[in-house]
Each structure stands twice: as structure tokens, then as C-alpha cells.
């Protein structure tokens, strides 16, 4: 009997329990909300917002305001300095460093012990549980899992308090038993220099029996490329013959899918998307034939949603999970056991099903282009690029896009900066296909493109090799969970990149 057969027994109870997501969603979420209120009732935030009087969702929504990071920043900074019982009971020692806001380079998301165990690790456990349920012949535990991590550093020099990438926090606190089935070694996984880390991971794992991968697609691809360089092989299964699954998240997989399929040609390879952000673990692809993810309802996360067409209004409609509709673009709002209260996370989602609740990530509330009323979101960009690549055989490695604002002749357009892994034979044809697809899937974009009156044909600039990595490196963001903004309503990012071009 292999180790996977033994390990599978530990997941069976949870596999049965997950069936409650099909018909008890409202019950599960009501239980989560009640737990959050009771646990935080005597915190400073709980007293200020009268948690002791909250008896229903309506009370909760009336007592607690919507928050961005700016509204919670002062309280989080006090927590980072060691104050207790502020947003969550006790002392919070861990802070996940995330991409910044308009006013700050970085956000520091509190990660309480309860959140670490009941949200982040619970999501990792359920990812494996669902994978094994769908793949009973799996042998993933008969080998090693290659897990990419970031790095961490001291938090205000306080004892036992650290800030860093969420992945580093997870690796630092992981159950020692897991270290028997994962690579690389902890010291390597937590290195801050990604280029050094990449090389060491490749050397450490080259002769191991790696069966599964976990990480951000872009950074994992960089590591696997180094593995291939060292091995001299053509395909990854020649190095790791038992490779079977990649648990991926952090960025959309669409631009990388073709490259992975060329790197790993085994018909037994699986790709499973997860939605694990610094703020929480929210979704898992429960059916590998369906790109949508199952919303995880019984962790320490309570969900609310704002329709994106009301997002910028002074008093937007906010609905709990039971109030959502399919095929509507929503901004996600969360309250968690890490002390985030009605927190607008910045991601947008669209539900594909309500029984169970399944969704796809459509983009960011701030990562879009709406300079001329076109309302282009990341989901549109991913679909358009996938179509253009499919038609031309091209492969996109990285990209960003921004508006070119009206000149003296009232001419304006979208400018795309694309680094290709495989260039199209004709860049103008690729641009035509992308433009056509965007018009097909986005009626606002189509209307603005009508006869080139408002918005002219998009422009593509070909980026040199490693341009985006060089940009990230110059900002100390190479590796970890850092990523390039895909769409921007201003030209700051693209101008910085063009200077390096």
C-alpha cells in the first residue's frame, strides 16, 4: 500500500462534509457570521460598532461600515506595534505583505493564528481533499510536492512577530509532518533573492521524485525552466516521470497554459486553480472540467458583494451571498477571523452557479481601463489574448495595457506592452484578432470602437525578453506573490516599463 492510499483516509471525512456546500450555503455562512461577532465582541472594534447588539445580517450591515485598507490601516499599524484586542482578540504576530494602495507601497494584512489554521491551511487541505476525490488513482503522496514560497522579515523588531509573503508565513508555520513530503528545504524556500532561490530549488529538486507543484504560474515556470536547463531534457516528465498536478493561483493561468502544456506533455497531468490571497483562501476548482471555483463557505470568512455597476456610487447596494445573481460582475467584501471587517478586497468575481456557489475571478476593482467608457476588465483581456494566441500559435508570457489619452486631434487608443514566449508571425494580425475579440465580448468596448470615432485600433508594443522581471527586480518584487498590473487606468506602470525597453 502506497503512502497516498494511507494519506487518503485522512481526507475522507472532510470530503463528505464538503457536500454541505451544495445545499446548506446560507446555514454555513450564518454560522460563520455568528462566530465572527461572538469572537470579536470584546475587541476595541467590536465595542465601537456594538457587536453585542448584532442579532442578524441586517444589524451587522447597519453597524459596521464598508472598509478599504485605508480605513483599517491605523488599527493594523497599532496591532503591528504589539497592541492587543484591536481588530481581533489577542495579539496578531503575522502580517502578509501585499501590493500597496495609492498612498502606500505595501499593505500589511493581519494573519491571526485562527485565520492561519481555519482559513489558509484549511484551504490547502481542502484542495488536496477535492483533488483526491476527483482522482482516486492519484499517487501524489508517494513523492514530493514542490512548493514555492516567498520571504519574511522582522516586524518592527518585535519578538516573534514577522511580516512577509503569505507563502512564507505558511511555510514558516507548517506542520513538521508536511516537510516530509515537500521540497525544497525550508532555508531555500524562504530565501529573499529569487534568482538565487530559483537556482537552488532547481538543484535540490532535480533528482527528487516530484509529483505535484504549488505556486504562482509565472514564478513556477521560471523555476521549471531552470530545472530543464540543468537536466538537458525536453519535457518535465522526463525529469519527474510521476508529475501529476499543479495547484496554481495568484495570477490568471490562461497566458501560461500553452507553455505548461508544451513543457509537460503527459496526458495524466492536471491543473487545479485555487484562490488563496493574502486576505484569505476563498475558492477551489472542484471540477477540473469546469474553470469556475467552489466558494469556500465554512472557513472564517463571511462574504458580501457589491455590483460593479454601483461600485463607485456613494451608497452602493451590498448583498450577502444569498442575494447574488449569476453573470453579474461583483466586487467582493469579506469579514474574517484575521480582523478584516467588511473589507473590500479589490477583486471582482462573477458567479456561474448558485447550487453550489461557483465563480470565476474577473479582475480587480482598480485593474481595468475605463478611460473612455469602455469598461475593459482583466477577464476580457485574458479571453482576447487567449483567442489571438489560439489563432496565431503565439504565446504570451507577460503583459500590461493602459490608455493613450486624446491628442490634439481627439485620437485615443489602448496601448499593450506584451512579452511573448513565442511571437506571432504577424504582430498586426495578432492585434487585429485581439481587438476583434474584445469587441465581441465587451459591448462597451465595441461601442467606443465603432467607426474609430471614440477609440482607435489598439496598439501592441513588443517587449524585450525579461523586461517585466527587470521591472519587478528594480522594485524589489522579483518572486514571491508579486505580479505585474495587467490593466491600468493611468500610464504610470507602462511608462516605467517603456523606459526600461
N, C-alpha and C positions, 0 to 999 in steps of 0.2 A: 504493500500500500504506500503510495507516494505522499509527500508532505501536504500537497494540495488537497488530497482526499481527506486527510485528518483535519486540516485547517477549515475545510468547507463546513464541518459540523458547527463551528463557532458562529457561522453566519446564518444558519437556517432559521433560528428563532426570529431574527430581525427581518429576514426575507418574508416571513409570514406577516409580521407586524406592519410592513410597508404596504400591505394590501389595504390598510385603513385609509390611505391616501385616495383611494378610488371613490369612497362614499361617505367619509367622515371628515371632510376637509374643514367644515365650519366648526365641528367639535374640537378638532385638534388645534385650530387657531384660537378659539375661545379659551382653551386651557393654557395656551402659551401666554396670551394677554393677561390672564388672571395671575399666572406665576410671576410675570414681569412686575406687575403692580404690587403684589404682596412682597416680593423680594426687595423692591426699592422704596417701599412706603416711608421708611425712616431715613432715607438719604436726604441730603440737602435739596436735591432736585425734586424728590418725591414730596417733601413737606411744602416746598414752594408752589407746587402745582396740585396740591390737595389730593394726592393719591389715595388717601384714606377714605375719601368720599366717592371714589370711582366704582360704580357698580355695573357699568355697561360700556360698550364701544362708544356710544354717543357721549357718555361722560368723559371718556378718555380723549376723544377728539375735541371736546369743548374745553377741557382743562389744559391740554398740552399743545403748544404751538408747533407748526412745522419748523424744522431747523435745517440749516446748512452747516457746514463746518465752522463758518464764521460765528454763528450764534453759540456754538458749544466750545469754541477754541479756548476761551479764558478758563472755563471749568476744567477742560482737559489738561491745560498747562499747569493748573494747580494740582491735579492728580499726578502729573509727571514730577512735580516737586515733592511728592510724598503725602499730600493731604488725603484723608480717608473719607469715605461715605459722602462723596460729592455727587457723582452721577450713578455710581453703583456701590453696593455695600463693601466695606473694607478697603484694602489697598490694591490697586491695579499696578502690576510691576512691568507688564509688557506693552509695547506700543508699536504697531505696524506702521512703518513709514511708507506713505503713499504719495502719488504725484500731487503737486500743490494746487493752490487756489489762485485767484487773481492777485491776492496780496501776499502770498507766501510761496516759497519754493517747495515746501513739503507739508503734508498733513500727517498728524500722528494719531492713529486710530487706536483707542484703548482695546486691549485684549485681556479680559479677566480670565481667571482660571476656569470659571464656569463656562465662559464663552469658548475658551480653548478646547475644553473637553466636550461640551454639549453642542457646539456648532461646527468648529473646524475639523476636529478629529472624528466627530460623528459623520460628517460628510465624506471623509476619506474612507471610513468603514463601510458606509452605505454604497459608495462607488464600487468597492470590491464585491459587496453582497449582491448588487444588481448585476455586475458583470458575471459572477459565478452562476447566478440564477439563469442568465441567458446563454451561458457557455459551460454546461455541466462537464464537458470533457477538458476543461482548462487544466493546465499544469503550471500555472504561473508561480506557485509557491515552491515548485521543485527547482527553481533557480532564483536569481536575484532581481530586484527591482532597482532600476537606475532612476534616482530621484534628484532632480536639480533643486538647489537651494540658493538663496541669496546670502547676505551677511548681516551682522548686527554689531552694535557698539554700545558703550555705556550711555545711560540716560541721566544727564545732569550729574554724573559721578555719584549717583546714589547706589548704595549697596543692593545687589541682586535686582537691579532694575535696568532694562535694556531696551533700545529701540533698533529696528531693522526691518528687513523684508519679512513679510508674513511667512514665507517658506523657511527662512532662517529660524523664526520663532518655533515653527512646527518641528524642525529637525532638532533644535536645542532641547525641546521638552518631550521628544518622542519616547514611547515605551521602549526600554532597552531590548525587549524581545524582538522588536521590529528591526533592530540593527543587524540581526542575524540574516535577514532576507533582503537587505538593501545595500546598495553601493552608491557613491564612493564612501570612504571613511569620513567620519564627522568633520575632522580637521580640514579635509579637502572641500567638503560641501559648503563650509562656512567661510571660505576664502573670499576676500573682498575684490581682488583683482581677477576679473572674469577671464582674461586671456591666460593667466597662469592657471586658474581653476580648470578651464577648458582642457588644457594640455594634460594636467594631472588626472582629471577624470578619464580621459581617453586612455592614458597609460594604465590606470588602475583597473579599468573595466575590460580591457581588450581581451584578456584570457578568461574572463568570468562567463558563467552561463546566465546571461541576462535574458529574462523572459518578458519583462514589462518595463515601460517607461512612464515617467510622470513629470510634467513640467510645461512651461510655455513653449509653443511650437517654434518660435523664432530662435530662442536660445538653445533648445534641444537640437534643432537642425544644425546649429553651429558646432555643438559637441559631436554629433554623429558624423559630420563632415571630417572632423579631426580624427575620429576613430577610423574612418575609411582611409584617410591619408596614411595613418600608421600601419594599417593592415595590408594595404595594397589590393584589397578586394574590390569587387564591382558592386555587390549588393550586401546589405546589412545582414541578411540571413546567412551569408557565408561566414560572417564573424560570430554571430549569435544565432545558431540554427533553430533555437526554441523560442525566438521572439514572437509574441502573440498579441500584445495590446499596448496602446499608447493612451494613457489618461491625460488629456490635454485641456488647457484653459488659459485664461489671461488675455488672449487676443483671438480674433476670428481665425478659424482653421482654413477657410476657403482659399486664401492665397498660397497656402503651403501644401494643400492636399496632393496636388500633382507631383510635387517634388518628393514627398514621402512615398507616394506610390511607385515612383521610379527608383527610389532608394531601397524600399522594401517591397519586393515583388511577390512574396509569399501570399497565396490566396487565403491563408489562415490568419493573416494579420487583421486586427480590429482597432478601431479608433473610437474612443469614448469621451465625449465632451463633458466637462464639469464647469460649474460657475462658482468658483471659490475666490472671492475678493478679500481684500484686507478687512472689510467690514463684516464679512460673514460668508458662509457656504450656503448657497441658495438653490442650486439646481444640479441635476444629474441626468444625463441621457440614459433613459431606462430601456429604450428600444433602439438598437443600433441601426435599424432600417428607417428610423424616424429622427430627423435632425433636431426636433424640439426636445426640451428637457423637462423632467418632472420637477415641479416646485416642491421643495422640502418643507413640510408643514409642521413637524413636531420637534424641531430644534428650538433654540432660544431666540427665535426671530418671529416678530409679528409684522405682517405685510399690509401696506396700504398703497394706493395707486392714484396718480393724477393724470387725466387725459392730456396728452401733449398739446392738443389744440387750445387748452386752457392754462398751460404751464406758466405763461408769462402774465396771466391776469392777476389782479390784486387779491381776489378771493376765489381761487380755483376750486372746482369740485374735487373732493378727495373721497375715495371709496375703499372699503375693506375688500378682502378677497372675494367675498360673495357678491360684490357689486360690479365686478369686471365683466367685460364683453370680449368675445373673440374678435381678432382682426382690428383691434384698436391699439394705437401706439400710446403706451403709458410710461410716465416717469415713476420709478419705484421708490417707495418710502418705507423705512424699516425702523423698528424698535427692537433692541437686542439686550441680551444678558451681559453685554460689554458696556452698557451705559449710553448707547445711542438712542435718542428719543425722537420719534417721528422725523427721522433723519433722511433727507433727500440724497440718496447715494450718488446720483448723477448718471445712472444707467437707464436706458429705455428698453422696454420689453413689449412683446405682443403675444397674447395668448392664442394658442392654436386649438386648445381643448379645455373644457371645464370639468370633465369627468373621466380621468383625473385632470387636475390643473397642470397643463403643459404649456411651455412658452419658448420663444426664441428671443435672443438678445438682438435688438435692432440698432443700438448705438448708444450715444451719450447725449445728455441734455445740452451739453456745451460743444460736443464734437459734431458739428453739422455746418452746412453752408446755407444761409438764408439771406444773402446779401441783396437779392433781387426778387424775393418772394418765391424762390424755387424749392425751399424746404428739402434739401438733399440730405439724407441721413446715411450713416455708415452702412446700414443694411442694403440700401440702394447701390452704394459704391461697390460693395462686395459682390452683389449679383451682376452688376455691369462688368466688372473686371473678370469674373468667372466666365461670363459669356464670351467676352473678347478673347480670352485665353483659349477657351474651347474651340473657337472658330479659327484661330491662327496658330495654335500649338505653342504659344508663348507661355512663360511662367513668370509671375510677379513675386519678387522677394520682399520688397518694402515699397510703401508709397505714402504720399501725403498730397492733399489738394487744398487750394484756397482760391478766393475770388480775385480777379483783376478788376479793379473798380473802373467806373466810367472815365474815359478820357474826354478831350475837348469835342470829340465827335459822338459822344454818348455811346461809345463802344465798350462792352464789358464781356468777360468770359470767365470760365473756370480754368485754372492752371494746375495741372497734375505733374508732380515730380515722381517718377517711377524708377526703381532699381529692378531690373529684370534678372532673373536667374537664367532665362532663355528668351532672347529678344525675338520679337516678331520680324518677319521678313520685310514688312512694310509698316512703319510706325503710323503713317497717316491712315492706313486702312484700320489699324488697331484702334486709333482714336475715333474713327467713324463708327465702328462697331460699339465701342463703349458709349458714345453719345446716343446712338440709336436705342440701345438697351435702356439707358437712363430715361429716355423719353417714354419708352414703352411701359416702364414700371412706376414712373412718378409723373402724375398728371400735372403737377405744378411746374415741374422742370420742363415738361413738354410744352405747356402754355407759354412759358417765358422764352422758349427756343423758337416759337412759331415765327417763321419767316425771318429769323435772326433779328427781330425788332428790338427785343429787350436784352436777350442773352445770345451772344455769338457762339460759334462752334468751340468746344473745349480745346485746350492746348496741352500737349504732352511734352515734357522735357525729360530726356533720358538721363538718369543719374549714373555716375560712375560707380564702380564696384566699391562696396564698403562705405559709401557716403553716409548712410544713416547710422551705421555703427560708429563712424568717426564723430558724428554729431553727438550721439549719446555719450561716447567716451569723453569728449571735451566737457561734458556737463557732469561727469562722474556717475553716469547712469548706465554703464555697459553691464549687461547681465541682470540677474535678479528678476523682478517683475516689471521693470521699466519698459516702456513701449513708446513708439512714435505716434503722436496725434494723427489720426487718419484724415480728418476733415477739420477745417478751422474757418471761422467766420472773419478772421483777420489774417494778415500776411506775416505775422511775427515768425512763426516756425519755418515757413517756406523760404523767407528771406534769409534766415540764418543758414539754412541748408544750401541755398543758392550761392551764398558767399563761400562756402567750402567747395562748391562744384568747380 
